């Protein structure tokens, strides 16, 4: 290798190290006590609003968890997923993995409106989304974890990344491992985070191919799903089925038990049994719920720290659905808009 090539390679390596240091620094600047003095009612407000939402619709616990995942897996946990499209701006809500699928935006709006009355212009939409996911899981009996806070909100969105980075339901195990690896997760953490499918519902369009074409599915289970999910695309695409057929509104380890019975709803779910190492982990979680809960909590902490915006970068949105006007003071916006977030 020539000296110039070596110099170039060394320069690129230093740049990569520099970027990694910046990323680690941003995550390290987060703290569970970030709002202790500036918004002391934060946790009680989020807890109350999420509890009310889940009581009205138990599916909402899973929806809030998924909303956080779809935020963090696309350019980091920056609340980009919450931004609405406008005539001059394209958000991520119309990306294929999100369209007619993501839910919970009104709950985030409700929390934000209450917080703006309690501590104006202080708490970011990204932090609200992270806390709402935790509380959604807790309301359904799942594990607790510590959410470090101090994220700021992005002023941009990336629909291309949303289409490319969120793992689709048809991936095989190799594809899943690759998709999660690009975000810094191991194959083991993939199996752990897949356990989120112990709650929630999926649309027919995501499992149609599986119930008509896969062979590693319980025949009776497939037949029961076909009744509400016709083979022909466009018919019943939005009809719903629970990920966990046994306890869809309880966060437990039944998802893994179902896989052993070939009751995985998605092709990607059942793929966790396609290698000895991942199957062994599935069996371990069946035998040891505590291990699953502990691992899930640790993986969620890691996910919530993906590429946060901190310090003076980004902004604290007043309305989670839109970027703040650049020339208007935050407090003036709040006073003029009042509780606009409640209008959605």
Buried (B, 14 or more C-beta within 10 A) or exposed (E): EEEEEEEEEEEEEEEEEEEEEEBEEBBEBBEEEBBEEEBEBBBEBBBBBBBBBBEEBBBBBBBBBBBBBBBBBBBBBBBBBBBBBEEEEBBBBBBEBBEEBBBBBEBBBBBBBBBBEBBBBBBBBBBBBBBBBBBBBBBBBBBEBEBBBBBBBBBEBBBEBBBBBBBBBBBEBEBBBBBBEEBEBEBBBBBBBBBBBBBBBBBBBBBBBBBBEBEEBBEEBBEBBBEEBBEEEEEBBEBEBBBBBBBBBBBBBBBBBBBEEBBBBBBBBBBBBEBEEBBEBBBBBBEEBEBBBBBBBBBBBBBBBBBBBBEEEBBBBBBBBBBBEEEEEBEEBBEEBEBBBEEB
